[in-house]
Amino acid sequence: MNIETDRRHFLAIGSGAAAMMAVPGWTQGAALPNFAARAVPIGREERLARIAKAQRLMRERGMSALLIEPGASLVYFTGIRWWRSERLTAAILPAEGDIGIVTPFFEEPSIRESLAVPGDVRVWQEDEDPIALVAGWLKDRKLGQGNIGIEETVRFFASDALAHALPQARVTAGAPVVRACRMIKSPAEIALMQVASDITMAAYRHVHARVEKGMAARDISRMMTEAMAALGGSPEFALVLLNEASAYPHGSEKPQVVQEGGIVLMDSGCTVEGYQSDISRTFVFGEPTKEQREVWETMRRGQGVAHAAAKIGASAGSVDDAVRGWYESLGYGPRYKLPGLSHRTGHGIGLEGHEPVNLVHGETTPLAPGMCFSNEPGLYFPGKFGVRIEDCFHMTAEGPRWFSVPPTSLDNPIG
């Protein structure tokens, strides 16, 4: 469906004043707001600045060029949105000068449509070797004997073939360059992530008001997906874990339905101009038990401990250490043992839902302005239930700032 169709469908499935008022600014009879209308795409000048930064870092590290396949890094530097197949499309970032693009002959018009920076596009035919074309491009620029960086997600067949095609070159890891660029988000990137988060939160408010007894996880997931699309986002995921399934971070295949006094754990996100949101909410359908309230409140405080530990210059791992240490002081764990926190406290986020670096024990990367993370130190009790509240934040010079504000009470669990 397109957005307008989704919007009509969303209006059709909504019912009652409570459901209508679940989206801020939306009153009965009014059009559903398109939050994505205020999103400003990443511009040409910003992409050129990204390439310039990468080239400076490459020169500092003695790297001659960088090879990138389709994926988030290709979008980040070139604007090209493509997929990976047996037919290689790749970008080559030289340490100086315009980039090169290698793609099949019949794909060239499509590639040029989204290419957002100056580049030398070279094509190969079905009976030709694309890596030979990459090697030729590098040789033409007298880069065939240097250090060729490989973006960390490039497939082995491409990097291995390039090493054989350029025996005098040295194939090396490109991650230090790419990560140093992508980990630090610009104001434009943060603004897009904020829109994606706003859409997700508006969808949560709408869906929470419409959960009914007897619903299956797929019913709630469908509502969430439709809501995010209707509000202007591109839905990425809408995980719903009910009752005992909430005790397992990514769920269970056992059939579950909403029941009185049961846990509903939702983990959802969408993209706006490719930039991600990732937000989790946990609530009880009906009246919570004393244990459910205590665990929910402890997890909420754990999220606060992590947020307080996220200071400029602190290691990313120290955030995980802070909340895990606090949980252990309450008798959870130790470490990843259950009941307790069985996964890292958070992950990097941006063009990808999970990207470096993580808030996990042992990660020494210092926190710096522009870094973006999830904060989700869930508590899980196998055979019973789990609680996960997840909100993302970005680092500023003054400390962390939320994209979505965490709830403060199980009686108002969306926030």
C-alpha positions in Angstrom: 0.0 0.0 0.0 1.1 3.6 -0.5 0.9 6.1 2.4 -2.5 7.5 1.4 -4.0 4.0 1.2 -2.4 3.1 4.6 -3.8 6.4 6.0 -7.4 5.5 4.9 -7.0 2.0 6.2 -5.7 3.3 9.5 -8.6 5.6 9.9 -11.0 2.8 9.1 -9.7 0.4 11.7 -9.5 3.1 14.5 -12.6 3.3 16.7 -13.7 5.3 19.6 -12.5 8.6 21.0 -9.8 7.0 23.1 -8.2 5.5 20.0 -8.5 8.7 18.0 -6.9 10.8 20.7 -4.0 8.3 21.0 -2.1 10.2 18.3 -1.1 13.7 19.6 -2.6 16.5 17.5 -5.1 14.2 15.9 -8.8 15.0 16.7 -11.8 13.1 15.5 -12.7 13.9 11.9 -9.2 15.4 11.1 -6.7 13.9 8.7 -4.1 11.6 10.3 -0.8 13.7 10.4 2.1 12.7 8.2 5.0 13.1 10.6 7.5 12.3 7.8 6.4 15.5 5.9 8.8 17.5 8.1 11.8 15.2 7.3 14.6 16.8 5.4 16.6 14.4 3.3 20.4 14.3 3.5 21.7 16.7 1.0 24.6 16.6 -1.5 26.9 18.9 0.5 26.6 16.6 3.5 27.5 13.6 1.5 30.5 15.4 0.0 31.6 16.3 3.5 31.3 12.7 4.5 33.5 11.6 1.6 36.0 14.3 2.4 36.2 13.2 6.0 36.7 9.6 4.9 39.5 10.6 2.5 41.3 12.5 5.3 41.1 9.5 7.6 42.3 7.3 4.7 45.3 9.5 4.1 46.1 9.5 7.8 46.1 5.7 7.8 48.0 5.3 4.6 45.0 3.9 2.8 44.8 4.4 -1.0 41.2 3.5 -1.6 38.1 2.0 0.0 35.8 -0.6 -1.5 32.1 -0.6 -0.5 29.2 -2.9 -1.6 25.5 -2.0 -1.4 24.2 -1.5 2.1 24.1 1.3 4.6 27.6 2.5 4.0 27.0 2.8 0.2 23.8 4.9 1.0 25.8 6.9 3.6 28.5 8.0 1.2 26.8 8.0 -2.3 23.1 8.0 -1.8 22.8 4.8 -3.9 20.1 2.5 -2.5 20.8 -0.9 -4.0 20.8 -4.6 -3.1 23.4 -7.3 -3.1 23.3 -10.1 -5.7 25.7 -12.3 -7.6 26.1 -9.3 -10.0 28.5 -7.0 -8.2 27.8 -3.3 -7.8 30.4 -1.4 -5.8 31.8 2.0 -5.0 35.5 2.9 -4.8 36.4 5.8 -2.6 40.0 7.0 -3.5 42.1 8.9 -0.9 41.7 11.9 -3.2 39.3 12.8 -6.0 35.9 11.7 -7.1 34.6 8.2 -6.4 34.2 5.3 -8.8 31.1 3.2 -9.3 31.2 -0.3 -10.9 27.8 -1.8 -11.9 26.3 -4.1 -14.6 25.6 -2.4 -17.9 21.9 -2.8 -17.7 21.7 -1.4 -14.2 23.5 1.9 -15.0 20.4 4.1 -15.5 18.9 2.9 -12.2 22.2 3.5 -10.3 22.5 7.0 -11.7 19.0 7.8 -10.4 20.1 7.7 -6.8 23.8 8.6 -7.2 24.0 11.8 -5.1 27.6 12.8 -5.6 30.0 13.2 -8.6 31.3 9.8 -9.7 32.9 7.9 -12.5 30.4 5.1 -13.4 31.9 2.1 -15.2 29.9 -0.8 -16.4 30.5 -4.5 -17.1 28.8 -6.9 -19.3 27.4 -10.3 -18.3 30.4 -12.2 -19.7 33.0 -9.9 -18.0 34.7 -9.8 -14.6 33.5 -6.9 -12.4 36.5 -7.2 -10.1 38.8 -6.7 -13.2 36.9 -3.4 -13.7 37.5 -2.4 -10.1 41.2 -3.3 -10.4 41.4 -1.4 -13.7 39.9 1.7 -12.1 42.4 1.7 -9.3 45.3 1.1 -11.8 44.2 4.1 -13.9 44.6 6.2 -10.8 47.9 4.7 -9.9 46.3 3.1 -6.7 46.9 -0.5 -7.7 49.9 -0.9 -5.4 48.6 0.8 -2.3 46.6 -0.3 0.8 43.0 -1.0 -0.3 40.5 -0.8 2.5 37.5 -3.2 2.5 34.3 -2.0 4.2 33.6 -4.6 6.8 30.4 -6.1 5.3 31.9 -6.6 1.8 31.6 -10.3 0.8 34.7 -12.5 0.7 34.4 -13.3 -3.0 34.9 -9.6 -3.8 37.7 -8.9 -1.5 39.5 -12.1 -2.3 39.2 -11.6 -6.0 40.5 -8.0 -5.7 43.6 -9.3 -3.7 44.4 -11.7 -6.6 43.7 -9.0 -9.3 46.1 -6.6 -7.5 48.9 -8.8 -6.2 51.1 -5.8 -5.4 48.4 -4.2 -3.3 47.6 -4.9 0.3 44.0 -5.5 1.2 43.2 -4.2 4.7 40.3 -3.5 7.0 38.3 -0.4 6.1 36.2 -0.4 9.3 38.3 2.2 11.2 37.6 4.8 8.5 33.9 3.9 7.9 33.1 3.6 11.6 34.8 6.9 12.5 32.5 8.6 10.0 29.2 6.8 10.6 29.4 6.6 14.4 29.2 10.4 14.7 25.8 11.6 13.5 25.2 15.0 12.1 22.4 17.3 13.2 20.6 16.3 9.9 20.9 12.6 10.7 19.7 13.1 14.3 16.7 15.1 13.1 15.7 12.2 10.8 16.0 9.8 13.7 13.9 12.1 15.8 11.1 12.0 13.3 11.3 8.2 13.1 11.1 8.0 16.9 8.1 10.5 17.0 6.3 8.3 14.5 6.9 5.2 16.5 5.7 6.8 19.7 2.6 8.1 18.1 1.9 4.6 16.8 2.4 3.1 20.2 -0.1 5.5 21.8 -2.7 4.6 19.2 -2.1 0.8 19.4 -2.0 0.7 23.2 -5.5 2.0 23.4 -6.8 -0.7 21.1 -5.3 -3.9 22.5 -8.1 -6.3 23.5 -8.3 -9.5 25.4 -7.9 -12.6 23.1 -5.7 -10.8 20.5 -2.8 -12.8 19.2 0.7 -11.2 18.9 0.3 -11.0 15.1 -2.9 -8.9 15.5 -1.1 -6.3 17.6 2.0 -6.4 15.3 -0.3 -5.7 12.3 -1.8 -2.7 14.0 1.6 -1.3 14.9 2.9 -1.8 11.4 -0.1 -0.1 9.8 0.1 2.7 12.3 3.7 3.5 11.6 3.1 3.4 7.8 0.0 5.6 8.1 2.0 8.2 10.1 4.6 8.4 7.3 7.2 5.9 8.4 8.6 2.9 6.6 7.9 0.0 9.1 10.9 -2.1 9.9 9.7 -4.4 12.6 6.9 -4.8 15.2 7.8 -7.6 17.6 5.1 -8.5 20.1 5.7 -10.9 23.0 2.9 -12.0 25.2 2.9 -13.5 28.7 5.7 -16.1 29.1 7.1 -15.2 25.7 8.2 -11.9 27.1 10.8 -13.7 29.2 12.7 -14.5 26.0 14.1 -11.4 24.4 13.2 -12.4 20.8 10.2 -14.5 21.7 8.8 -18.0 21.5 6.9 -20.0 18.9 4.4 -21.1 21.5 0.9 -19.6 20.7 0.1 -16.7 23.0 -2.9 -14.4 23.3 -3.6 -11.3 25.4 -5.0 -12.4 28.7 -6.1 -10.6 31.9 -3.1 -9.8 34.0 -0.7 -10.8 31.2 2.4 -9.0 30.0 2.5 -7.3 26.6 6.0 -6.5 25.4 6.3 -4.6 22.2 9.6 -3.8 20.3 9.0 -1.7 17.2 10.7 0.6 14.8 10.5 2.4 11.4 12.7 4.4 9.1 12.5 7.9 7.8 14.8 8.6 4.8 16.6 5.4 5.9 17.2 6.4 9.5 15.9 4.1 12.2 13.9 4.2 15.4 13.9 1.3 17.9 11.6 1.6 20.9 10.2 -1.0 23.3 7.3 -0.8 25.7 6.0 -3.3 28.3 2.6 -3.1 29.9 0.1 -5.4 31.7 -3.4 -6.0 30.2 -5.6 -5.4 33.2 -4.4 -5.1 36.8 -0.6 -5.8 37.4 0.5 -8.0 40.2 2.9 -6.7 42.9 5.7 -8.7 41.3 5.1 -7.3 37.8 5.1 -3.7 39.3 8.3 -4.3 41.2 10.2 -5.8 38.1 8.9 -3.1 35.8 10.0 -0.3 38.2 13.4 -2.0 38.7 13.9 -2.2 35.0 12.9 1.5 34.6 15.5 2.5 37.2 18.1 0.3 35.5 17.5 2.3 32.3 18.0 5.4 34.3 21.3 4.1 35.7 22.5 3.4 32.2 21.5 6.9 31.1 23.3 8.5 34.0 26.5 6.6 33.2 26.5 7.7 29.6 29.0 10.6 29.9 31.3 12.2 27.3 34.6 10.4 27.4 33.4 7.4 29.3 33.9 4.0 27.6 30.8 2.5 25.9 31.4 -0.6 28.0 31.2 1.3 31.3 27.5 2.0 30.7 26.8 -1.7 30.6 28.9 -2.2 33.6 27.0 0.4 35.6 23.6 -1.0 35.1 24.7 -4.7 35.4 26.5 -3.9 38.6 23.4 -2.3 40.0 21.3 -5.3 39.0 23.8 -7.7 40.7 23.5 -5.7 43.9 19.8 -6.5 43.9 20.5 -10.2 43.4 20.1 -10.6 39.7 22.7 -12.4 37.5 25.6 -12.3 38.0 26.6 -11.2 34.5 24.3 -12.7 32.0 22.8 -15.3 34.2 19.0 -15.4 34.6 16.9 -14.1 36.1 18.5 -10.9 35.1 19.9 -9.1 32.1 20.9 -11.7 29.5 22.0 -9.3 26.7 24.0 -6.1 26.3 22.6 -2.8 27.6 22.4 -1.2 24.1 23.6 -1.0 20.6 24.5 1.7 18.1 21.8 2.9 15.8 21.5 5.1 12.7 21.1 3.9 9.1 21.0 0.4 10.5 19.0 -0.8 13.5 22.2 -2.3 15.0 25.5 -0.8 14.2 28.8 -0.2 16.0 29.5 0.4 18.7 27.6 -1.4 21.5 27.0 -0.6 25.1 28.5 -3.9 26.2 31.2 -4.9 28.8 34.7 -4.6 27.4 33.9 -2.0 24.7 36.6 0.7 25.1 35.4 3.3 22.6 34.8 6.6 24.4 31.4 8.2 24.1 31.5 11.4 22.0 28.9 14.0 20.8 26.8 12.6 17.9 26.9 9.0 18.9 23.5 7.3 19.1 22.5 4.2 21.1 19.6 2.2 22.4 19.2 1.9 26.1 17.3 -1.4 26.9 18.6 -3.3 30.0 15.7 -5.7 30.2 14.9 -8.1 33.1 13.9 -11.7 32.2 12.4 -14.5 34.3 12.3 -17.7 32.3 9.0 -19.5 32.5 7.3 -16.4 33.9 7.7 -13.0 32.1 10.1 -10.3 31.1 10.2 -6.5 31.1 12.0 -4.4 28.5 11.7 -0.7 28.1 13.9 0.6 25.3 14.5 4.2 24.3 17.3 5.6 22.1 19.5 8.6 22.9 22.2 10.7 21.2 25.2 12.1 22.9 25.6 15.9 23.2 28.4 18.0 24.7 26.2 18.2 27.8 25.5 14.5 28.0 22.8 12.1 26.6 19.5 13.3 25.2 16.5 11.0 24.6 14.9 10.5 21.2 11.9 9.2 23.0 11.2 9.9 26.7 10.8 6.8 28.8 7.6 6.1 30.8 7.7 6.7 34.5 4.9 4.4 35.7 3.4 1.1 34.8 0.1 2.9 35.1 1.2 5.1 32.1 3.5 2.6 30.4 3.8 4.3 27.0 5.1 7.7 28.1 
